[in-house]
Every structure is written in C-alpha cells, then in structure tokens.
Amino acid sequence: MNSELNIDQNSLVAAWQESLPTVLKPGDHAEVNADLANPHALRIHINSAGRQEYSFDFECRYVDSREVEVNLIDVERDGVVIDERNENIQGMTGDYIRHIHECAQALQQLTNP
C-alpha cells in the first residue's frame, strides 16, 4: 500500500514550478498552481511553443505519494476553447501528460521520502 501524500501544497507547487520546465520542450511555458478545491491536486497551464498559440489546462491529482492522475481540462487557441479530439491536439496532449508524469517521478524524493 502506498502512503498518503505528506507535503504541503505550497511546497509542492514550488517544486513543480521549478521542475516541470526542465522536462518540457524548449519554448513551452508552464504555470503550476494549487488546486484550491483539493489539497492533493495541482492545476497546470502549458502554453505550447510555436505560432499556433495553443494552451493546455490539466488537473494533476496525487493518488498517493508516488502516483499522479492527470486529466485534460481544456485546450485553447488564441484564447478560444477548441475541440481536443483533433489528431494533432491529441498528440500534443499525450506528450504533455507524459511530461507531467516524468516531473512527478522526478519529484518523488519530496513526495515519497
């Protein structure tokens, strides 16, 4: 049985803010905030590199001290919500979810001491 997450949300947000950009592609910009509704979750906003002006919003929830569940909230282009079922968007979403999981693994020394 994995243990419960035992780190305060502000410390977790700070660690993610520092670590997530290191696993993203150059030019991508990430913003990590506390999920005010859930102390074991984060809200991640990623602006993708390039001229397409895509931005992705994810919820990243700690299931326990080692495992995260990542859900796409929405995708916007130039500030307008778009259909995320587009093949290109699906590919980008999958990449970002993998990067978020990589970041969670990199932070296991904090979340699962």
C-alpha positions in Angstrom: 0.0 0.0 0.0 1.4 3.4 -1.0 1.4 6.1 1.6 -0.6 9.3 1.5 1.0 12.5 0.2 2.6 14.2 3.1 3.9 17.6 1.8 2.1 20.9 2.0 0.6 22.2 -1.2 2.7 25.4 -1.4 5.9 23.4 -1.3 4.6 21.0 -3.9 3.6 23.9 -6.2 7.1 25.5 -5.8 8.8 22.2 -6.6 6.6 21.6 -9.7 7.2 25.2 -10.9 10.9 24.6 -10.8 11.0 21.1 -12.1 8.3 21.0 -14.9 10.0 23.4 -17.3 13.0 21.0 -17.3 11.0 18.2 -18.9 9.1 20.3 -21.4 10.3 21.2 -24.9 12.3 24.5 -25.2 9.8 27.3 -25.7 7.0 25.7 -23.9 5.9 27.6 -20.8 4.3 26.1 -17.8 2.5 27.6 -14.9 1.6 25.5 -11.8 -0.9 26.5 -9.2 -2.6 24.9 -6.2 -6.0 23.4 -6.8 -8.0 25.3 -4.3 -10.7 22.5 -4.2 -8.2 19.7 -3.5 -5.1 19.9 -1.3 -3.6 16.9 -3.2 -4.0 18.4 -6.6 -2.4 20.9 -8.9 -3.6 22.9 -11.9 -1.1 23.0 -14.7 -1.3 25.5 -17.6 1.0 25.0 -20.5 1.5 27.4 -23.4 3.0 25.5 -26.3 5.9 26.8 -28.3 5.3 28.0 -31.8 3.0 30.3 -33.6 -0.2 28.2 -33.1 -0.9 29.8 -29.7 -2.2 26.6 -28.1 -2.6 26.4 -24.4 -3.5 23.4 -22.3 -5.0 23.1 -18.9 -4.5 20.0 -16.8 -5.5 18.8 -13.4 -2.8 16.7 -11.7 -4.0 14.8 -8.7 -1.9 12.8 -6.3 -3.5 9.4 -5.9 -0.8 8.6 -3.2 2.7 9.7 -2.5 4.1 8.2 -5.8 1.3 8.2 -8.3 -0.5 11.0 -10.1 -3.6 11.0 -12.2 -3.6 13.7 -15.0 -6.8 14.9 -16.7 -7.0 17.4 -19.5 -9.4 20.2 -18.6 -9.4 22.1 -21.9 -7.3 23.3 -24.9 -7.4 26.9 -26.2 -6.1 28.5 -29.3 -5.7 32.3 -29.2 -7.9 32.3 -26.0 -10.8 30.3 -27.6 -11.6 26.8 -26.4 -11.2 24.3 -29.2 -12.1 20.6 -29.8 -9.3 18.5 -28.3 -10.3 15.4 -30.4 -8.2 16.8 -33.3 -5.3 14.3 -34.0 -2.6 17.0 -33.6 -4.1 18.1 -30.3 -4.4 14.5 -29.1 -0.7 14.0 -29.8 0.3 17.2 -28.0 -1.9 16.3 -25.1 -0.3 12.8 -24.8 3.2 14.4 -24.9 2.3 16.8 -22.1 0.7 14.1 -20.0 3.9 12.1 -20.3 6.0 15.1 -19.3 3.8 15.7 -16.3 4.3 12.1 -15.2 8.1 12.5 -15.7 8.0 15.5 -13.5 6.1 13.6 -10.8 8.7 10.8 -10.9 11.5 13.4 -10.6 9.9 14.8 -7.5 9.4 11.5 -5.7 12.2 12.3 -3.3 10.0 15.1 -2.0 6.6 13.3 -2.2 7.7 9.8 -1.1 10.6 10.3 1.3 
